[in-house]
Amino acid sequence: MAEDDSKEPLSDSSDEFLDQEPWILYRDRPEWKDIEPIELNEGSFPVVAIAYSERFKDIFNYFRAIVMKNEISERAFQLTTDALELNPANYTVWQYRRTVLKGLERNLQKELLFVRRIIEDHPKNYQVWHHRRVLVEWSGDPSSELRLTEIILAQDAKNYHAWQHRQWVLDTFKLFDNEIEFVERLLEDDIRNNSAWNQRYFVVKQTTGFTEDIVNRELVFTVNSIKKIVNNESAWNYLRGILTHHPTGLNGHPIVEELCQFLDENQSKAPFYLAFLVDRMEETMQSDASTSQSLLPKADQILQSLATKVDPIRREYWLFLSRYLNSQFAI
């Protein structure tokens, strides 16, 4: 059965039923009598003494002891489960769990299920995502990963860890076939989703590359998006990124020129568009110094408008840019 549809319990690695019966401290368990727990040594005068619970201290005292012994056993594996229930961000516990997993040759599918449930509770925990990546590397089976990240991104479309894992899976196992369609669904839900725009760029770069046809396709897609919502910084950033792969740069591509004409006719005062116009002028002045006499005053006028009327919250940035352009191109 695929992992995403499985309802089976986690068997011996499960912690979901721990609170349904009285907790027995490890120091009171007969099977652990051969282990001498190692207490945390914070020195005589700890700067900030943490009030650990008795259960926490007990589990980690025994965890330190088995690490010192380098014990590879079923009880050591269960101890890591209990430790991760209390602190799922502890790198040392995850690292030792992997050592025990490999040493016992345990079922990786059960471990993936265990990890998925922790991810669902702690979706921004770097350590658990790293653990899952190692498991997928060991198993060579990425069949559940895109679906898992899709579920997590449905809850938080900008979860960095989910995006990082998804990109790794796509690139490692070459699973790009339907990724553009996935990204477009996300952008239909939220056209300002910068993570989805970034993913689109990643997919194009890793697959087709920025050929003439692809650049045109991406420009059409981006321009249509900007026409719907002109104050969309993500789309403007994507537009700039695509144009870096075309010899015209910011000036001259017919799709871009048509967009600028459209926005001019509609008297757009969107700050991202005005900043784009300034960058176009700077690019032209860099390639042809003779144009600075006519373009520099226009660029400065736009920057002054941005600083005082259109986007005063970033006033200092626009004024800094004005000073910079004058220092570079004033005659």
N, C-alpha and C positions, 0 to 999 in steps of 0.2 A: 504494500500500500504506500502511496506517495506520502511524503512527510506532511504536506499541507492539509491532507484529509484525515490524518491519523488522530484517533482519540484514545490510543492506548496509554495506560499509566506509565510513569517513568521507572517502574520496578525499583531496584535497589538504589538507584541514584536519585529518586524522587524525594523532594522535601515538602510536597504539598499536603501531606497528612501529619507532619510533625507536631503541629499544635493541637491535634485531636486526642493526644494522650499525654500524660505527665512526662515532662522532659527529665531524663536522667543524665546528670553530669558525667563526663567521661571519667572523672576520678572515682566515680562510684560504680563503674561498669567492670565486672570481673574480668572480661576479656582484654582490658587495658591495664591490668595490674602490673604487667611486666615493663611498662613505660614510665619513666620518670619525667613528669612534665617540666618544661623550661619556661619560667616566668619572664615577662618582658622587663628588661633592665633599662630604665630611663634615667639612671643615675640617682645620686642622693637628693638632688634638688631640681627636679624637672621644672622647666619654665612654665609649661601649661600641662598640668596633670589631667588626663582625660578620665572621666568617670565611666570606665567600661563596666558593663553588666557582668554578673557572675558567670553567666552562660558564655559570654564573649571571651572572657579571660580563660575560662576552662578550655574551650575549643582551641584557642590559639596557643595556649600553653602546650597542649598535646600536638598541635600542628608543628610547632617549632621543634618538638622532640623527634617526630618522625622524619622531618627534613634532615635533622642532624644525623639520624641513622640511615638516611636514604632508603627508607622502607618502601618496598613496592608490594602492596597487598590490597585485598578487598577492603579491609577496614580503613586503610589509609585513603583509599578512593572515597569511601563514605564520609570520612572526616573532611575532605576537601569540599564535599557537597554541603555539609553543615557550615563550614567556614564561609562559603560563598553565599549561603542564605543570609548571613549576617553582614557580609561585606563583599558584594559582587564586583567591586572595583579593585580588589587586591591583586596586583600583578603576580606576586610570588605564589599565591594559591593557585591561580590559573596555570602558571608555568609548571608547578609541581604536579598538578592534575594531569597535564599533558604527558609528563614523564611516567606517571602511573598508568595512564591510558595505554601508552605504547608498550610499557613493560608487561601489562596484563593482556594485551591484544584484545581489548574490549570492543564491543559492537559500536562502530562509529555512528550508525544511524540513530541509535538510542541517544548517543551523546549530542548529535545534531538537534534532536527533539528537545533535549534538556536545555541546550543553549538557546534554541528558539524561544522557549518560554521565558527565559531570563531576559532576552532581548525585548520581548513584548512588554515586560515590566520595567526594563531599564534601557530604552532605545538609544540613549546617548552615552552609553557606557563603552568607552573605547576598548577595554580589555576583553569584553565578551565578544565584540565584533572581531577582534584579532584572533581569539580562540576559534571562532567559527571559520575564519579564513584558513587557519592551519588545518582544521578538520577537512575542509574541502580540498586542500592541497594533498592531504594524505589519501583521501578516498578517490580523488580524481573525478568526483561526481558533482557537477554544479546544477543538477536538474531542479533543485528546490530554491536556488538562490535568487533568481530574478523575481519569482513570485513572492518570496519573503520580503525583499526590499520594496516591492510594489505595495505590499500591505503596510509596511512601516511608513512609507512615503505618503500613503493615503491618510495617515494620522498626522504627519508633519512633513509637508512636501519639501522642506529645506533641511532635513536631517542630514548633516554632513557625513556622519558615519555610514548611513545607509547608502548615500551617493558614492562614497569612496569604495565601499564593498561592491556595489553594483558595477562601477567602472572597472574594478579589478577583475570581476567575473567575466564581464563582456570582453575585455582585452585578452585575458588569459586563455579563455576557451572559445574565443571568436564567435560570440552569440549575438552579433549585431543585427541580424536579419529584420527584426520587428521593432528596433529601438527608436527609430525616427517616429514611427506611429505612436509609440508609448509617450514620447516627449510631446508630440502634438496634442495628445489627450490632456496632458498636464497643463499645457498652455491654453487649451480651450477652457479649462477650469479656472486658471489664473494666469492671465497673459503677462502679469508682472513677475512671475516666478523666475527669479534670476538663476536659481539652481537648474531649472529646466532649460533655460537658454544656454547655460554653460554646458549642460549635457548634450544639447544639439550640436554645439561646436565640437565637443569631444568626439561625437559619433562621426561627424563629417571628416574630421581630421584623421581618425583611425580607419576609415573605410575608403571612401571615394577620393578623398583629398579635394583640394580646391581647384578643380578644373574650370574652364570657362563656363561650361554648362552648369556645373554645380554652383558656381558663384552667382550666376544669373538666377538660378532657382532660389537660392537662399536670399538674394536681394529682393526678389518678388515677394517671398514669404514675409520678410522683415518689413518691407515698405507697406504691405497691406496691414500688418500689425500696427505700425506707427500711425497709419491713417485712421485706424479705429480708436487708438488712445495715444495721442501725441506726447503726453507727459508720462512716458514709459521709459525710464532710464535704462532698463535691461535691454530693450529692443534697440535703443540708440547705441549702446555699447556693443551689441552684436553686429550692428551695421558697420561700425568702425572696424571690428575684428575681421569681418568678411572682406572689407575693402583693402585691408593690408595685403590680401592675396591677389589683388588685381592691379595691373600696371597703371590704371588711371588714378589710383589713390582716391582721395576724397572728392576729387573734381573730375568731371568729364563722363562718368558712366551714365548712359541715357536713363537708366532706371532711377538713379539717384537724382539726376537733373530734373526728371519729371516730378519726383517727390518734393524737391525744393520749390519748384514752380507751383505745385499744388498748395503747399503751406504758405507761400508768399501771397497767392491769390486769396487765401482764407485769412490773411493777416495774422498768422500764428505768432504768438508771443511766448510760446513754450520755451522755458529756459534751456532745455536740452537741444532744441532746434537752434536757438540763437548761439549756443556754445559751439554747435556743429558748424554754423556759418563762420564763426571766428576761426575755427581750426582749418576750414577750407581756405580762408584768406591767408592764414599763416603758411599753409602748404604752398600756395601760389607764390607768395613773397619769397619763400626759401628757394624755389626753383627759378624765379625770375625777379631779380632785385629791382628792376625798373618799375614793377607794379606797386611797390611799397608806397609811393607818393599818393596814389589814388586809394589803395586798399587800407593802409594803416589808419587813416581818419575814420573810415567806416567801421573797422574792427574796434577801434577805441570807443566810438559812439555806442556800439552794441554793448561793450563791456561796462561802460558807465551806466547804461540803462539797466543792465542786469544788477549792478551793484546798488543802485538807488531805487529802482521801481519793481523790476520783475522778480528778482531773487535776492533781496537784501540780507537774508539769513546767511548767505555766503559772500557777503560784501567784500571782506578782506581778500578772499581768493580772487574775485574778479578784478579788484584793484591791483593785486599783485600781478595778475596776468597782463593787465594793461601796462604796468611799468616794464614788465619783461619784454613785451612786443615793441614798446618804444625804444628800449635799450638795444634791441636787435636790428630794428628796421628804420628808425628815424634818421633822416638825412641831415 
